[in-house]
Amino acid sequence: MLAQKNDTKTMSELGIQIPQVYLPKPNIDLTKWAVIACDQFTSEPEYWHQVEEIVGNSVSTFNLIFPEAYLERKDKNERVQRIQATMKKYIEDGVFQLHKGLIYVERTINRKTRKGIMLCLDLEQYDFKGEKVLIHPTEGTVIDRLPPRIQIREGAALELPHILVLIDDPNHTVIEPISEEKSQLKNLYDFELMLGSGRLAGYAVTEELESKIIEALRGLASRESFVKKYNLDENAPMLLFAMGDGNHSMAAAKEYWERIKPQVGMNHPARYALVEIENVHDEALEFEPIHRVLFHLQQDLLAELRNYFGEDFTYSTVSSFEEMVKSVDTAEQQKQIIGLMRGGEEFGVIEIRKPSSNLAVGSIQVFLDRFIEKNGAKKIDYIHGAEVLQKLATPAENAGFYLPSMKKSDLFKTVIMDGVLPRKAFSMGEAKDKRFYMEARKIV
């Protein structure tokens, strides 16, 4: 069994810890080992059937995670127990090898390469309930999504992160300098991801580069730099890390930590969460809108929209899905324009005047929450990509909302000034761009 000594380095003023990471040993087929984040393809179970077929009986992170597409199955508790048992078995069977230190990560897809660093964040300096702290969510947290993730973590020997956290580093001081030294670094893994999701590579960061990374983060976290960058009051709360993807996994880790810390004390591995940090200014990082689909409508959607928004609501039909998409994508920035597809036959464009939110997604989400509460539809899902939206909204009893994207350069200041965005306000790329499970970390 692998041993993990408590000799980790912690920088409490930055809310970070240098991780001790478990990687699969060289004899493992990494294409079968790594699978996509559990919260992807939730309305496309056929994707996860393909994953299951590819993995077969191989050692894989598929056996260590709970795809949310399966959450409504009756064997939920049994699956959680299997996950926890498999974690222990993989450790006992020698599936892993220990790596101490930061890992530089490159994810290449569609000829673009995102760059990141694997490190641990201090859950004591993270809050998902609205407090402005060093590590902050960018969107609202859906509390109902936390219990199954907490249930897995409660009996888990390992955590496997799909969490992506952003830094606002316009001068490229933290992550980008590592790529210039990549040829001198030890390659830890480099392989093709399954089902057309590109390539993933990881490199061991030297202690010299580690020191430079920490100093660069200290530069971002300096009070003078922070206040000047955002034109803030000197006493404004510091925001160094903003959640990109995986906030619900981070929130589950936080809730679990709050439950156990009175018993285990403050110097425990579950106090930290392994994440990948990326620069919001990375040219390969794209913000994509997250669309909405309503399944099995029970009420007249258009009538309810008109009733809710009143005279501030305008709806006009267009001839095709493509024209609807173009109308939204080319709309003036100050207008809140949303596409609406009802079944496979009607396409239209909504304009909301005098909106309740600064973003179109926020304005429509308030309506959708009330519509679902009134049993206006049996289910809502959050969808990446126009093609998937069109497919799922085509049945006559369904409807889809096509939403505009937001500027990624506005993210940090918006969160600092206005607090969290509406939930599912943006996505870092489409579904296939999401983080794959590769690294693990012991939390017991």
N, C-alpha and C positions, 0 to 999 in steps of 0.2 A: 504493500500500500504506500502511496506517495505521502511524504511528510512535508509539511509547510511550516517553517520556523517563522516566528513573529519578529522578523528583522526588517520590516518594511519601513520606507522613508515617507514621512508625512510632512506636508507644508500646510499647516492649519490656516495660515493667513490667506491662502489661495483656495482652500477647500479641496485639496488634492492629496492623493497618496500614490506612490510608485507601486504598480501592481506586481503580484506574483501570479502568473497566468499559466493555466494548463492547456497545452496544445496536443492534438493527436500525434502519436508516434509516426515515424516515416513510413511504416508499412500500411498505413490506413489510406484507403481511396478517398481523397479529399472532395472530389466531385459528389460522391455519395454521402460524405460526412456532413457537409455544409448544406443547410436548408434555409429558406427565406423566413423572415419575421413572422411570428405566429398570427399577427393581426392583418395579414394580407390575404387577398382572394377569399374573403369571408362569404361572399355570395357565389363563388365559383368552386364548388367542391371538386369539380373535375380536375382542377390544378393539383389539389392535394392527393387525388387518386393517382395522378401521374407521379408525384413525388414518392408515394408509397410503392409504386411499381419499380421505380428506379432504384430505390434503397434496398428493397427486398429484405434479405436477412443480414445485410451488412451493418457494421458498426456505424451509427449515424446520429447526429443531433436531432433527427426526426423523432427518435425514441426518447428524447430528453425534453421535449417541448409539447405544448398543447395547442394545436392550431385552433383558432377561434371558429373556424368553419365547423368544428366538431362539438362546440359547446352545448348544443341542444340535444346531443345524443344521451341516451339513458345510462350509458356506462361511464359517466363523467368521473365519479369517485374512483372507480376501478382504474381508469386511465391515469389519474393523478398518482395513485399508489404504484402503478407500473413505472411511471416516469421516475419517481423517487427511488424505487428499487433498482432501476437500470443505472441511475447515476452511481450508486454504491457498487454495482457490479462492474461498471466500466473502470472505476478506480481500482477495485480489487484485481481485475484482470490485466492491469497494466496498459490500458489503452492510452493513457496520457503521459506526457513528459513535462516537467516543470521549467518554465522560463521566468526569470526574475528581471524586471525592468520594463521600460516603455517599449511599445511596438509601433513602428511607423507603418501605416496601411495605405495601399493604393487600390482603388476600385475602378476598373475600366469597363465602360459599357457605352455602346454607340460612339466609339472613337474618342470619348472623353474620359479623363482620369481624375477622380476625386481623391484628395489626400486627407489623411487623418492620423490621429495618435490615440492609442489605447492607454487609458489611465483610469484611476479610481477617483470618484467624487465622494465627498463627505456628506452623508445624508443629514447630518446635524446642520448643514448650511444650505439645505434645500427645503422648500415648502411648496405644496401644491394647493394650499387653501387661501392664497391671496397675500401672504406676508411678503414684503420685498426684501429678499435676502440675496446672498452671493450667487446662488444657483436657482434659477427661476423658470417655471413653466411659461410657455408662450400662449397656451390655450387652456380653456376650461377642462377640468378633469371630470369624467363621467364616473361617479362613485360606484355605480352598479357594475362597472367593468373590472373592479379591483378584486372581489372575493376569490374567483378561481385562480388568479395569479398569486394572491397571498396564500391560498391553500397549498399550492405547489411549493412555494418558498418555505412554508412552515416545516416541512419534512425533508427539504432538499439539502444534499451535501454540496451542490454546486449551483452557481448562477451562470447563465449563458446570455450575454447581452445582445440585444438588437437596438440598443439605445444610441442615438446620435445627438450630440450636444454641440451647440454652436458658440464660437467666439467671434467678436467683432474686431477684426484685425486688418484694417484697410492697407496697412503698410507691409503686410505679409512677413511679420517678424517671428512667429511662433512655429508654424508647421512647414511653410514653404522652404526655409533654408535646409531642412533635412533632405528634401528631394535632390538638392544639389550634391549631397554627400552619399546618395543612395548606393553608388557603385562601390563604396568602401564599407558598406554595412553587410552583416551576415543575413542572407535570405532565410527566412523561417518557413515560408510557404509561398507558392505561386501556382495557381491552377485555374481551370475553367469551371465556372459555376453552372449548375444544371439549368435546363429549360430556358436558355437564351438570356441569362442574366449577366453575361460578361465574365470578367476575370478578376480574381482577388489575389493580392500579394502582400506579404508582411515582412518587415525587416527589424532586426534587433537594434535598438538605439543605444549608442555608446554612452558611457558616463559623461564624457565631454559634451556631447550633444544634449544629453539630458540636462546638464547644468545650464546650457544656453536656452533651452526651452523654458526652464523654470524662471530664469531671469527675464525672458521676453514676456511671460505671463505676469510677472511682477510689474513690468512696465505697463501692461494693459490695466492692471488693477490699481495703479497709483491714483490717489485721490485727485491730484492736479490734472493728470491726463484724462481721467473719467469726466470730470466737471467741464473741462474745455471741449472735449469731443462732442458732448451732447448739450452744451450751453445750459448747465444746470446750476442750481443752488449748491453751495459748498457742502451742505448737510444731506444732500440727496442720497438715498440708499444705493450702495454699490451693486451693480449687476455685471458679473464677469462671464457667467455661463448661462445660455438660454437653451431650453429644451428644443430640439428639432424634431426627432422621431422617438417614439418609445416612452412618452411621458407617463402612460399608465403603468408600464413596467417599473419605472422609477418611483411612481407613487406607491405601488404595491410594496416595493423594497422599503420605502420610508415607513409605511404603516406597520410592516412586520418589525422593523427596527424599533419603533416606538413601543411595541408590545413587549419585546424581549429585553430591552436594555436595563430595566430595573433588576433583572435576574443575572444578566451576563456582564454588566459593567460597560464602561465606555471604550475599553481597548479590545474590541471584538471585531472580527472581519465583516460581520453583517452590518456594521456601521457604514460601510462603504459600498458603492456600486461600481462595477466595471462598465465603462462607456467608451465610445469613440468620439473624440472631439474633432470638429471640422471648422474651417474658417467660412463664415457666411459670404466672404468675398472670393471664395474659390470659383474660378471661371467655369468649372465643370459642374458646380452645384446649381441646380435649377429648382425654382419654386413652381410647383404645379397646383392648380386648383383641385379641391376635392368636391366632387359632385354628389348629389343626393338622388336616391331612388326611393319612391314610395311603392310598396307592394300591396296588392289587393285593396284598392280604394273602396271605402265604405260610404263616402260622402262626395258631393259635387265639389271637386277641388277648386275650380275657377270661381264658383260662387263664394266659397269660404275665403279665398284670397281677396276678392272684392269687398267682402263684408269686413275683413280684418283691417285692410289698409285704407278702405274708403276712397275718398277723392284723390288720395296720393298714389293710387294704383292705376297703371295703364297697361293694357294687354293688346298686342296686335299679332295676327298670324303671319307666318312666312311660308314659303313654298316647300322647304325641305330642311332636313337636319343640318346640312352643310350651310345653308343660308342662316339658320339660327345660330350656329357656332360662329360664323363670320360676324354677325351682328353684335354678339357679345364681345368677341376678341378685338373688334375695331371701335368699340364705343368710346366716347370721350371719358377721360379719367375721372372727372368729377361726377359723372352720372352713375347711378346704380342700375345696371342692366343685367338681367338674368334670363337665360333660355329656359323654356318649358316645353317638354315633349310629353304628350298624352297618348299612350298606346303607340302604335306604329303609324298613325295616320295624321295626327295634328301636331304642328310645330309652331311655337310662338315666342315672342319676346316680351318680357315684363320690364317695366320701368317703375322704380319706387322713388317718389319725391318726398322730401322732408323725412329722411330715413332716421330710424332710432339708433342706428349703429354707423360707425365710420366706414364699415366695409359691407358690401352687398351680402356676403355670407352671413354676417351678423344679423342683418335685417330679416333675411328669409328664415334663419334658424329659429328665431323667436316664434315666428308663425308656425313652423314645422313642429316645434315642441308642443305647442297648444293643439295643433291638428291631431297629433298622435295621442295626446292626452284625452281628446274628445272621441277617440276611436275612429278618426277619419280614414285611417289605413291600418292594416294589420302589422306592418313592419316598415322601418326605414333603414337604409344602409348607405354607407359612405364609400364612394366609388372613385378609383383612379382611372383616368383616361376616357376620352370621348367615345371610343369604339365600344368599351365595356358598358358605358352609360346607355348608348343606343341599343345594345343587345338586351340589357336588363329592363329597359323602359318600353320595349316594343309590345309585350303582351297588353291586350286591351284594358286589363284591370290595373295596370301599373302607370306610373308617371315619373319623369326624370327632370331634375333641375340642373342645367349647365351653368357653372359659375365662372366668373372671371378670376384671373390670377392676381396676386399682390406682388409689389416690388420687394425683393429680399433686402435691399438696402435700407428699407424703412422699418425692418423688424425690431431691432433693439430699441430705437428711440420710441416706437409705438408702445412697446411693453413697459419701458421706463415711465413714460408719461401717462399712459392710459390703463396700465395693468394688462391682464391676460386677454388675448384675442378670443373670439367665439371659438368653441371647440370645432375641430376639423376645418380650420380656416385655410390651411395650406398644407402642401405635401412637398417634401424634398425629393422631387422626381416622381415618376409613376411607380406602379406596383413592382415591376421587375427591377427597378433601381434600388429597392430597399435593402437594408443591411441583412446579410446572411449570418447565421450562427456559426462561429468558427472557434473562438476562444472560450475557455471556461475559467471559473475562479471558485475556490473553496470558500464557503460562508459559514462553516461550523468549526 
